[in-house]
Amino acid sequence: MPLSQWGRILVDEMEAAAVPPGGLWVWPLGGASLAVKSARSTVYIDPYTGSPSSGVWIRMVAVPFDPRDLRVVDAVLSTHDHDDHCHGETLRAFADNTGALFIGPASSAAKMRSFGLPETRIVRVRHGDSFRFSDITVEAVEIPDHSDPTSVGWLVSVDDGPTLFDGGDGMYGDYFKKVAETHRVSAATLSIAGLTGDGRKIYMDARELVAAAEDLGVDLLIPKHWDLWRNVWLDPWEVVIAAQVARAPFRVHIPRLGEVIKL
């Protein structure tokens, strides 16, 4: 596991953060990873502190926390089974040091078992399943990515407050409109990156990201994942430009690693 250059700084900030009732605070942790906290609950989405040995997939963004330092986590939500969304060493550290449940689609649940996580703490979800953690509700929705038809997006809703939508590595389709038909989504974290070296398109581009956010009806779009891999790096300001061209009715925020975004 790569050494976090941040020490305990970010962990201490997140665990000490006093979120007011009805509030939902989000910390971008690099790549697709997020920490989400309400007044009484904390969940992580796709936490990844690894670094592959591949000469192609090279991690660019720093690892801002050591999961072995964590103590207070209610759930870890996985969108699909790619290593940067369901990583053995990272999840074992969560299991050893927190009481978190590990929740994900069939592909992720199978990998969690292969990592040796306790069976009683693994929850396999299907599209439409939801769970309650004190003052928040999390719901799995259908958002396929380029390789996993069981992959999910996550809705995180706080009582009397905002709803965050996280799309994993979802590709553009009518799935986003379907979410908006049944939910009022305040903010969305959506993955964007460039083409692979052999020309494959495995993430949304800037125009698709803006279209997905419009379909969701959000007030705030937070692009993510663009900073993780050297071979598919993309300038996130392309999203800002695409939103301006489309005269999109929402704000685009390019996150800084480890900052807190208060919804």
C-alpha positions as CSV (number, residue, x, y, z in Angstrom):
1,M,0.0,0.0,0.0
2,P,1.5,3.4,-1.0
3,L,2.6,5.5,1.9
4,S,0.3,8.5,2.4
5,Q,2.3,11.7,2.3
6,W,-0.5,13.4,4.3
7,G,0.0,11.3,7.5
8,R,-3.1,11.6,9.7
9,I,-4.0,15.1,8.7
10,L,-7.0,14.4,6.5
11,V,-8.3,11.5,8.6
12,D,-8.3,13.6,11.7
13,E,-10.0,16.5,9.8
14,M,-12.7,14.2,8.4
15,E,-13.4,12.3,11.7
16,A,-13.5,15.6,13.7
17,A,-15.7,17.4,11.2
18,A,-19.0,18.5,12.9
19,V,-21.6,18.2,10.1
20,P,-24.8,20.0,11.0
21,P,-28.1,18.1,10.9
22,G,-29.4,18.0,7.4
23,G,-25.9,18.6,6.0
24,L,-23.9,16.3,3.7
25,W,-20.1,16.9,3.3
26,V,-18.0,15.3,0.6
27,W,-14.2,14.8,0.5
28,P,-12.7,13.9,-2.9
29,L,-9.9,11.4,-2.2
30,G,-8.4,11.1,-5.7
31,G,-9.6,9.1,-8.7
32,A,-13.1,7.9,-8.0
33,S,-12.8,7.8,-4.2
34,L,-15.0,9.8,-1.9
35,A,-15.7,10.2,1.8
36,V,-19.3,11.3,2.5
37,K,-20.4,12.4,6.0
38,S,-23.6,13.6,7.6
39,A,-24.3,14.6,11.2
40,R,-24.4,10.9,12.3
41,S,-23.1,8.8,9.5
42,T,-20.0,8.3,7.4
43,V,-19.7,6.3,4.2
44,Y,-16.9,5.9,1.7
45,I,-17.5,5.3,-2.0
46,D,-14.9,3.4,-4.0
47,P,-11.9,4.0,-1.7
48,Y,-8.6,3.2,-3.3
49,T,-5.2,3.7,-1.8
50,G,-3.4,1.3,-4.2
51,S,-0.9,1.7,-7.0
52,P,-0.7,-0.9,-9.8
53,S,2.6,-2.3,-10.9
54,S,1.5,-2.0,-14.6
55,G,3.7,0.1,-16.8
56,V,0.5,1.4,-18.5
57,W,-1.9,2.2,-15.6
58,I,0.3,4.5,-13.4
59,R,-1.2,6.4,-10.5
60,M,-0.7,10.1,-10.7
61,V,-2.7,11.6,-7.8
62,A,-1.3,11.3,-4.2
63,V,-2.7,8.9,-1.6
64,P,-4.1,11.4,0.9
65,F,-4.9,9.0,3.8
66,D,-4.0,5.7,5.2
67,P,-7.1,3.5,5.7
68,R,-5.4,1.8,8.7
69,D,-5.9,5.1,10.6
70,L,-9.7,5.1,10.2
71,R,-12.0,4.2,13.1
72,V,-15.5,5.6,12.3
73,V,-17.0,4.3,9.1
74,D,-20.6,2.9,8.7
75,A,-20.3,1.6,5.1
76,V,-18.0,1.2,2.1
77,L,-19.9,1.4,-1.1
78,S,-18.5,-0.1,-4.3
79,T,-19.8,0.7,-7.7
80,H,-18.1,-2.2,-9.6
81,D,-15.2,-4.6,-9.4
82,H,-12.3,-2.7,-11.0
83,D,-9.3,-2.5,-8.6
84,D,-9.6,1.3,-8.2
85,H,-13.2,0.8,-7.1
86,C,-12.8,-2.4,-5.1
87,H,-9.3,-2.9,-3.9
88,G,-8.2,-5.7,-1.6
89,E,-5.5,-4.1,0.5
90,T,-7.6,-0.9,1.0
91,L,-10.8,-2.8,2.0
92,R,-9.0,-5.2,4.3
93,A,-7.7,-2.1,6.2
94,F,-11.2,-0.8,6.5
95,A,-12.4,-4.2,7.8
96,D,-9.6,-4.5,10.3
97,N,-10.0,-1.0,11.8
98,T,-13.7,-0.1,11.5
99,G,-17.0,-1.7,11.8
100,A,-18.0,-0.9,8.2
101,L,-20.3,-2.9,6.0
102,F,-19.1,-3.6,2.5
103,I,-21.8,-3.1,0.0
104,G,-21.7,-3.6,-3.8
105,P,-23.0,-5.4,-6.9
106,A,-22.4,-9.0,-7.6
107,S,-19.0,-8.4,-9.2
108,S,-17.8,-6.4,-6.2
109,A,-19.2,-8.8,-3.6
110,A,-17.4,-11.7,-5.2
111,K,-14.1,-9.8,-5.1
112,M,-14.8,-8.8,-1.4
113,R,-15.1,-12.5,-0.6
114,S,-11.9,-13.3,-2.4
115,F,-10.1,-10.6,-0.3
116,G,-11.1,-12.5,2.9
117,L,-13.5,-9.9,4.2
118,P,-16.0,-11.2,6.8
119,E,-19.0,-12.8,5.1
120,T,-21.3,-11.2,7.6
121,R,-20.2,-7.7,6.6
122,I,-20.5,-8.2,2.8
123,V,-23.8,-7.1,1.2
124,R,-24.6,-7.8,-2.4
125,V,-27.0,-5.3,-4.0
126,R,-29.2,-5.3,-7.0
127,H,-30.5,-2.2,-8.7
128,G,-33.1,-0.5,-6.5
129,D,-31.8,-1.9,-3.2
130,S,-31.5,0.7,-0.4
131,F,-30.1,0.8,3.1
132,R,-30.5,3.0,6.1
133,F,-27.6,4.3,8.3
134,S,-28.9,6.5,11.1
135,D,-29.7,9.8,9.3
136,I,-28.8,8.8,5.7
137,T,-30.2,6.4,3.1
138,V,-28.1,4.9,0.3
139,E,-29.6,3.4,-2.8
140,A,-28.1,1.4,-5.6
141,V,-29.3,2.4,-9.1
142,E,-28.6,1.0,-12.6
143,I,-25.6,2.8,-14.2
144,P,-23.6,0.3,-16.4
145,D,-20.0,1.0,-17.1
146,H,-18.1,-0.2,-20.2
147,S,-17.4,-3.8,-18.8
148,D,-19.7,-4.6,-15.9
149,P,-23.5,-4.8,-16.5
150,T,-24.1,-5.3,-12.8
151,S,-22.4,-2.1,-11.9
152,V,-24.3,0.5,-9.9
153,G,-24.5,4.2,-9.1
154,W,-25.1,5.3,-5.6
155,L,-27.6,7.8,-4.2
156,V,-26.7,9.1,-0.8
157,S,-29.6,11.1,0.8
158,V,-29.6,12.8,4.2
159,D,-32.8,13.4,6.2
160,D,-34.1,16.9,5.5
161,G,-31.2,17.7,3.3
162,P,-29.5,17.1,-0.1
163,T,-29.0,14.0,-2.2
164,L,-25.6,13.1,-3.7
165,F,-25.4,10.9,-6.8
166,D,-22.2,9.1,-7.6
167,G,-22.0,7.4,-11.0
168,G,-19.0,5.2,-10.6
169,D,-17.4,4.7,-14.1
170,G,-20.9,4.8,-15.7
171,M,-21.2,5.5,-19.4
172,Y,-23.7,7.9,-20.9
173,G,-27.3,6.6,-21.4
174,D,-30.9,7.2,-20.4
175,Y,-30.1,5.8,-16.9
176,F,-29.5,9.3,-15.6
177,K,-33.0,10.5,-16.7
178,K,-34.5,7.5,-15.0
179,V,-32.8,8.5,-11.7
180,A,-34.2,12.0,-12.0
181,E,-37.7,10.7,-12.5
182,T,-37.8,9.4,-8.9
183,H,-35.2,11.5,-7.1
184,R,-34.3,15.1,-6.6
185,V,-30.5,15.1,-7.0
186,S,-28.6,18.0,-5.6
187,A,-25.1,17.2,-6.7
188,A,-23.4,14.6,-8.8
189,T,-19.9,13.1,-8.9
190,L,-19.3,11.7,-12.3
191,S,-16.2,10.1,-13.8
192,I,-14.4,11.5,-16.8
193,A,-11.1,10.6,-18.5
194,G,-9.5,10.4,-21.9
195,L,-9.1,7.6,-24.4
196,T,-6.8,4.7,-23.7
197,G,-3.6,4.4,-25.6
198,D,-5.2,2.0,-28.1
199,G,-8.1,4.4,-28.6
200,R,-10.7,2.8,-26.4
201,K,-13.4,5.0,-24.8
202,I,-14.1,3.7,-21.3
203,Y,-15.2,6.9,-19.6
204,M,-17.6,9.7,-20.5
205,D,-16.2,12.8,-22.2
206,A,-16.9,16.4,-21.2
207,R,-20.0,16.8,-23.3
208,E,-21.5,13.5,-22.1
209,L,-20.7,14.5,-18.5
210,V,-22.6,17.8,-18.9
211,A,-25.5,16.0,-20.6
212,A,-25.7,13.4,-17.8
213,A,-25.7,16.2,-15.2
214,E,-28.5,18.0,-17.1
215,D,-30.5,14.7,-17.2
216,L,-30.0,14.4,-13.4
217,G,-31.2,17.9,-12.8
218,V,-28.4,18.7,-10.4
219,D,-27.4,22.1,-9.0
220,L,-23.7,21.0,-8.8
221,L,-21.5,18.8,-11.0
222,I,-18.2,17.5,-9.6
223,P,-16.0,15.8,-12.2
224,K,-13.8,13.0,-10.8
225,H,-11.4,10.3,-11.9
226,W,-9.5,12.5,-14.4
227,D,-6.6,12.8,-12.0
228,L,-5.9,9.1,-11.4
229,W,-4.2,7.4,-14.4
230,R,-1.4,8.9,-16.5
231,N,-2.5,7.1,-19.7
232,V,-6.0,8.5,-19.7
233,W,-5.4,11.9,-18.0
234,L,-7.8,14.6,-19.2
235,D,-8.0,18.4,-18.3
236,P,-11.1,18.7,-16.2
237,W,-11.6,22.3,-17.4
238,E,-13.0,20.8,-20.5
239,V,-16.1,20.1,-18.5
240,V,-16.3,23.8,-17.5
241,I,-16.0,24.8,-21.1
242,A,-18.6,22.2,-22.2
243,A,-21.0,23.5,-19.6
244,Q,-20.6,27.1,-20.7
245,V,-21.1,26.1,-24.4
246,A,-24.3,24.2,-23.4
247,R,-25.5,27.0,-21.2
248,A,-25.9,24.4,-18.5
249,P,-28.1,25.4,-15.6
250,F,-25.8,24.1,-12.9
251,R,-22.4,24.9,-11.4
252,V,-19.3,22.9,-12.2
253,H,-16.7,22.5,-9.4
254,I,-13.3,21.1,-10.1
255,P,-12.3,19.5,-6.8
256,R,-9.0,19.7,-5.0
257,L,-7.7,16.6,-3.4
258,G,-8.9,16.3,0.2
259,E,-11.0,19.5,0.2
260,V,-14.4,19.4,1.9
261,I,-17.4,20.2,-0.3
262,K,-20.4,21.2,1.8
263,L,-23.7,20.4,0.0
